[in-house]
């Protein structure tokens, strides 16, 4: 597959880029810094710019958005995701995977109570950005999936995780190593049963 990762210069996106290459796929990383894991094709720029987004998705089999917030920008995640969706629709690229956050959309019930309180107060602006982002994804008409991780860590990966829809049996944990989340996301990209689903993910 040819996979484009928007926001792949660091964090989960960089971990995913490395796993994508290790699995034998081609990867393109879009980042404002121009940084990317070794071996990846790099597009430098802000994917909120329609021209950057168009270059990013051209020829892709799947697109992943892992972009975080930006200092001084209130809706960076939503703006980038909307731009990428528009570019995909024009280019005829259908498979989209977006990293959101547990607490977004209808997933508050999956969160441990202390984390729920933090999301509603300290992280209220980020949550609003994620909510807008998710709404754009779900109304895009694309073959979309959303992952909503709990707290992300740089701990050693365990190789196991939970991926649950709202209403599924089971309780989410409070965190997940970024590399485990990346491995989960790589699996989702090749699993058509996840299309149209928003999954809470934790260790």
C-alpha positions in Angstrom: 0.0 0.0 0.0 0.9 3.7 -0.4 0.1 5.3 2.9 0.2 9.1 3.6 0.6 10.2 7.2 -0.3 13.8 8.0 1.5 14.7 11.2 4.1 11.9 10.9 7.2 13.8 12.1 6.9 12.8 15.7 4.7 11.0 18.3 2.3 8.3 17.1 2.6 9.4 13.5 6.3 8.8 13.4 5.9 5.4 15.1 3.3 4.5 12.5 5.5 5.6 9.7 8.3 3.3 10.9 5.9 0.3 11.2 4.4 1.0 7.8 7.8 0.8 6.2 8.8 -2.3 8.2 5.6 -4.0 6.9 6.8 -3.3 3.3 4.5 -0.4 2.4 5.4 3.0 1.0 5.0 6.0 3.3 4.7 9.7 2.7 4.9 12.0 5.7 3.5 15.5 5.7 4.9 17.8 8.4 5.4 21.5 8.9 8.9 20.9 10.1 9.9 18.7 7.2 11.1 16.0 9.7 10.3 12.4 9.1 11.5 8.9 9.9 14.4 7.7 7.6 13.2 6.2 4.3 9.9 8.1 4.2 8.9 10.5 1.4 8.5 13.9 2.9 6.2 16.8 2.0 7.0 19.9 4.0 4.0 22.2 4.7 0.7 22.6 6.6 -1.9 20.3 5.3 -4.6 22.9 6.1 -3.3 24.4 2.9 -5.4 22.8 0.1 -2.3 22.7 -2.3 -0.3 20.8 0.3 -3.1 18.4 1.0 -3.6 17.7 -2.7 0.1 16.8 -3.1 -0.1 14.7 0.1 -3.0 12.5 -1.0 -2.1 12.1 -4.7 -1.6 8.4 -5.5 -2.3 7.3 -1.9 -4.2 4.1 -1.1 -4.9 5.3 2.4 -4.5 8.5 4.4 -3.9 8.8 8.2 -4.3 12.1 10.1 -2.4 12.1 13.4 -1.9 15.9 13.6 -1.9 17.6 17.0 -2.8 21.1 18.1 -0.8 24.1 17.1 0.1 27.0 19.4 -2.2 29.9 18.8 -4.5 28.0 16.5 -7.9 27.1 18.0 -9.0 24.4 15.5 -5.8 23.0 13.9 -6.9 19.4 13.9 -10.3 20.2 12.4 -8.8 22.6 9.8 -6.2 20.0 8.6 -8.7 17.2 8.6 -11.3 19.2 6.5 -8.5 20.1 4.0 -7.4 16.5 3.7 -10.9 15.3 3.3 -11.5 17.8 0.5 -8.3 16.7 -1.3 -9.2 13.0 -0.9 -12.7 13.6 -2.4 -11.2 15.4 -5.4 -8.5 12.8 -5.9 -10.8 9.8 -5.5 -8.9 8.4 -2.5 -11.3 6.7 -0.1 -9.6 5.2 2.9 -9.1 7.6 5.9 -8.0 6.9 9.4 -8.0 9.7 11.9 -6.5 9.8 15.4 -8.8 11.6 17.8 -9.0 11.3 21.6 -11.1 9.3 24.1 -13.7 11.7 25.3 -14.5 13.0 21.9 -17.9 12.4 20.2 -19.9 9.9 22.2 -17.0 8.3 23.9 -17.1 10.0 27.3 -18.8 7.0 28.9 -15.7 4.9 28.0 -13.4 7.0 30.1 -12.3 6.5 33.7 -14.1 9.1 35.8 -10.9 11.1 36.7 -9.9 11.4 33.1 -13.4 12.5 32.1 -13.2 15.4 34.5 -9.7 16.4 33.1 -11.1 16.4 29.5 -14.0 18.6 30.4 -11.9 21.2 32.1 -8.2 21.3 31.3 -8.5 19.9 27.8 -11.9 21.5 26.8 -10.4 23.4 23.8 -8.6 20.3 22.5 -11.8 18.3 22.9 -13.9 20.9 21.0 -11.3 20.6 18.2 -11.5 16.8 18.2 -15.4 17.0 18.1 -15.3 19.2 15.1 -12.7 17.0 13.5 -14.8 13.9 14.1 -17.9 15.5 12.7 -16.1 16.3 9.4 -14.8 12.7 9.2 -18.2 11.1 9.8 -20.0 13.3 7.2 -17.2 12.9 4.6 -18.6 10.0 2.6 -15.2 8.4 2.7 -14.3 4.9 4.0 -13.3 6.3 7.4 -12.2 4.9 10.8 -11.5 6.9 13.9 -9.2 5.9 16.8 -9.7 7.5 20.2 -6.7 6.7 22.4 -6.5 7.2 26.1 -3.4 8.9 27.5 -0.4 8.4 25.3 3.0 7.4 26.7 6.5 6.6 25.5 6.7 3.4 27.5 7.9 0.2 25.8 5.1 -1.4 23.7 3.3 -4.4 25.1 2.0 -5.8 21.8 -1.6 -5.9 23.2 -4.4 -3.4 23.4 -8.2 -3.0 23.6 -10.1 -1.4 20.7 -13.8 -0.9 21.7 -16.7 0.9 20.3 -19.0 2.8 22.6 -21.4 0.3 24.0 -19.0 -2.7 23.8 -18.4 -4.7 26.9 -15.1 -4.0 28.7 -13.4 -1.0 30.3 -10.7 1.2 28.9 -7.4 1.6 30.6 -5.9 5.0 31.4 -3.0 5.0 28.9 -1.4 3.3 25.9 2.2 3.4 24.6 2.4 5.3 21.3 4.0 2.3 19.5 1.1 0.0 20.5 -1.4 2.6 19.2 0.6 2.8 16.0 0.4 -1.0 15.6 -3.3 -0.9 16.2 -3.7 1.7 13.6 -1.7 -0.2 11.0 -4.0 -3.2 11.6 -7.1 -1.0 11.2 -5.9 0.2 7.8 -6.1 -3.3 6.4 -9.3 -4.3 8.2 -12.4 -3.4 6.2 -14.6 -4.3 9.2 -13.4 -1.1 10.9 -14.8 1.2 8.2 -17.4 3.5 9.7 -16.3 2.8 13.3 -14.9 5.0 16.0 -12.8 2.9 18.4 -11.6 3.8 21.9 -8.1 2.3 22.3 -6.1 1.6 25.4 -3.8 -0.9 27.0 
